[in-house]
Amino acid sequence: MPHLRRQYIGIALIAMIASTAFVYLRATRPSKEAPIRVTLLKFPDSLFGMREDSPSMTMSLVCQQPIGILDIRFISTMNSSNTIDQLGLRFDDPADLLQIPPLSNLSRLFSQYGARPRILNQTITLAGRELTMRTFDFDASSGGIILGGAYLVYDFLFNSSNHLVGFCKGMEDFFYRAEDTLEFIGIECNKNVTQYFSEAAAGRKTLRERPDGGLVRFTDLSPGDVISITIRWKPNTKASSQEAKNALLGDRFMERVEVMADGEMLDLGLQPTFIKNLG
């Protein structure tokens, strides 16, 4: 019996040590809480057409930890009204996409500077279909080698058998062709407010002065700081130039938001948003 009791005591001690270690590990495990939290992100379902109202988008975030530098970047693309020859083809190696103009021209230019585009892979849902989106980004986040290019972000959509079923192009900006499509951008951090308008007026900034590359940067944030970004679109494109109208012939826009804190890209569960273009 004493021998058995020693066994029980040994087992009890091991269990107690293991339990204590588990509690200790849980207590000392680094927090996985994101340094910032999105409290609101709402886009309109559709844009332009015959509407007379001005639809808007609002994004609100609250800081949960101290952040030295917070970057919020908008990327906007539109499905191309001109189908590319490769649509419907199978691509087992996504790198082959870089052989397609204008990507091939951009790649050669980048290689001269020892640079590469930013390449992103993401699973998206479009019209109830799960697709793989491969993005080649030659815009500002890839080093700013090309400035002022009209289309520097290219999205390729693939089905489960690696066949190309969709193609979008656009830029890092608050929206696709922002000066043709937007009438207002508002950026707030607590009580600090900066606004950009499509119409010039004394004492206010115009959309031409908006942050480059759709990048909004905040510094020295503290827990509890509140950030809000508002984008308001023009009701329609009646007053737009013919060049702008020709560039807005696709049937949907895709809007993305990236958030980076102190150089680290944050996974805040932000998925691309598709917005119908009513023409």
URRA-V40918 format. One record per helix or strand. SS is the DSSP state (~ for helix, > for strand). FROM is the first residue (numbers start at 0). TO is the last residue. Records with the same first field share a line. If there is no record, write none. Layout:
SS = FROM-TO, FROM-TO
This chain:
~ = 1-27, 93-98, 102-111, 139-141, 177-180, 206-208, 211-213, 241-246
> = 35-41, 45-46, 55-62, 66-78, 89-89, 117-125, 128-136, 152-157, 162-170, 181-188, 191-196, 204-205, 214-220, 225-232, 251-260, 263-264, 272-276
